[in-house]
Amino acid sequence: MRPILRKHCTVCHSERKLDAHDVSAGLAIDKPELIAKGGQDGKVRVLVPGKPDESLLVTLLTSKDKKRAMPLDADPLPDADIATIRKWVAAGAPEGVKPKGDDTATVATAPAKVRRLDVTFATRPAIPRSVGLLGPLTATLPVGPLPPVAAVAFSPDGKLLATGVYGRVTVWDLAAGKPAKVLTNVLAAVNDVKFSPDGKLLAVAGGQPSARGDLRLFNTADWKLVHSLGGHLDTVSGVAFSPDSTKLASASFDKTVRLWDVKTAKVLHTFAGHSDFVYAAAFGPDGTWYATVSKDRTGRIIDTATGKGRLTLSGADQEVLAVAVKADGQIVTSGMETAVNWWDAKTAERVRRTGGPGVSVNELAFDAKGAVLAVAGGDGSTRFYDGKAGAALRTVQPGSAVFAVALDAGGKRAATGSADGLVKVWDVADARLLVTLWCESDDTWLSLTPEGFFAAPDATLAKTVWKADGKPVPDAKVLAPLKDPTTVGKAAQGQKIDAPKGK
């Protein structure tokens, strides 16, 4: 029973998801006592021992009602698995006996403590003596290992920054230097986040690899879930809104791209022309077509109205991971072959080829006017190119493999998400780090500028170890001038700030 439940059910219906009702419906089946309890209020007959036909655990697996059938928006369980579940319930739902050889694992009388690794956030040596510190200032928290940041996106007005890690999306209020909302009602991996061009919606794409894709739309006014778009049979790797915000393209490891009507949450068409994982999608400027890239080493240009392929972007010898479209309609692609390819969308001819990072290109992003192209590199770099001529402009080094990159509408700021679990915001013009962001929950987060200014809730500060020049800060009072959310917010918005001054 346990392998069946783990594969198909407990990613949503687990104890840690009980409070996220739109994911778990208040039901958890990862522990026998939680199954027996019957939901948070104890009123749902999830399981009636000895009576499979009266147990939701069984009946919902074969329901003809697609809105109730489990697993939701996924293929039905194999007949053999359903038969096993029926047999188990009919037998009284016994917990079972641990296999021999597991005795040594149950000898301990108390659970072992989970060790959290230290994570250090650093500033450059700019702390003056008048503040009482010599710098560089570091803040160390026992919060690691951090999950990689796989997705970043600016809102159209540049005031918000959405960032995604496994099981969580943080929406940062950049002016305040703190999270505006932490969304946990998402399923498993978060692979991409995108704001709609009108700023009213946030799309969150991800899911459970090899089992179920997850695509959710949230209202940015109150962060309530608007739609859960089910149907992909594998994780959703990338999403793109049409320029008028009425349509959404979702690329998936199930080898398909789905085009959705945002208002009705209905599928307009499914493109199945790729022969392997589809990694990303991007709309053309007039919304009449969108481009996709795939593990099958091609890119495709798809007609929005018909769902049929117009042209193929070919010639790659390795996987194509990333795609972006300029405001004038020119397409750029890259991937395991790290050169950036520039394509004419009308002819599918490659018009330019520029150098890239040393490993892989994981994401490409233009600003609204197409003046700057940002390239996220697996070698730990993010490179900026002139959007018109394709010439290299400058490079920043976030520190570890960069999985995600975004530019604000004006091309002034770039955000990077990397394998070290950190989000960094950069000034594009002078390749200057503006602020480092990290969030675990509503009361566990930190924003820090290179100059040493920081913002964090008291719960985070209580477990933070501060050091200056490698030595513990002797008196917390000397940090008072540096706890300055207003200054952090100015930095995050791209304003230049002065080094801290003593009183």
Sequence and secondary structure as in RCSB ss.txt:
>XXXX:A:sequence
MRPILRKHCTVCHSERKLDAHDVSAGLAIDKPELIAKGGQDGKVRVLVPGKPDESLLVTLLTSKDKKRAMPLDAD
PLPDADIATIRKWVAAGAPEGVKPKGDDTATVATAPAKVRRLDVTFATRPAIPRSVGLLGPLTATLPVGPLPPVA
AVAFSPDGKLLATGVYGRVTVWDLAAGKPAKVLTNVLAAVNDVKFSPDGKLLAVAGGQPSARGDLRLFNTADWKL
VHSLGGHLDTVSGVAFSPDSTKLASASFDKTVRLWDVKTAKVLHTFAGHSDFVYAAAFGPDGTWYATVSKDRTGR
IIDTATGKGRLTLSGADQEVLAVAVKADGQIVTSGMETAVNWWDAKTAERVRRTGGPGVSVNELAFDAKGAVLAV
AGGDGSTRFYDGKAGAALRTVQPGSAVFAVALDAGGKRAATGSADGLVKVWDVADARLLVTLWCESDDTWLSLTP
EGFFAAPDATLAKTVWKADGKPVPDAKVLAPLKDPTTVGKAAQGQKIDAPKGK
>XXXX:A:secstr
 HHHHHHHTTTTSSGGGTT HHHHTT   SSHHHHHHTSTTS S S  TT GGG HHHHTTS S TTT SSTTS 
   HHHHHHHHHHHHTT       TT GGGG  SS      EEEEEE  S   GGGT  S EEEEEEEES     
EEEE TTSSEEEEEETTEEEEEETTTTEEEEEE  S BEEEEEEE TTSSEEEEEEEETTTEEEEEEEETTT  E
EEE    SS EEEEEE TTSSEEEEEETTS EEEEETTTTEEEEEE   SS EEEEEE TTSSEEEEEETTS EE
EEETTT  EEEEE   SS EEEEEE TTS EEEEESS SEEEEETTTTEEEEEE   SS EEEEEE TTSSEEEE
EETTS EEEEETTT  EEEEE  SS EEEEEE TTSSEEEEEETTS EEEEETTTTEEEEEEEEEETTEEEEE T
TS EE  HHHHTT EEEETTEE S GGGGGGGB HHHHHHHHTT         
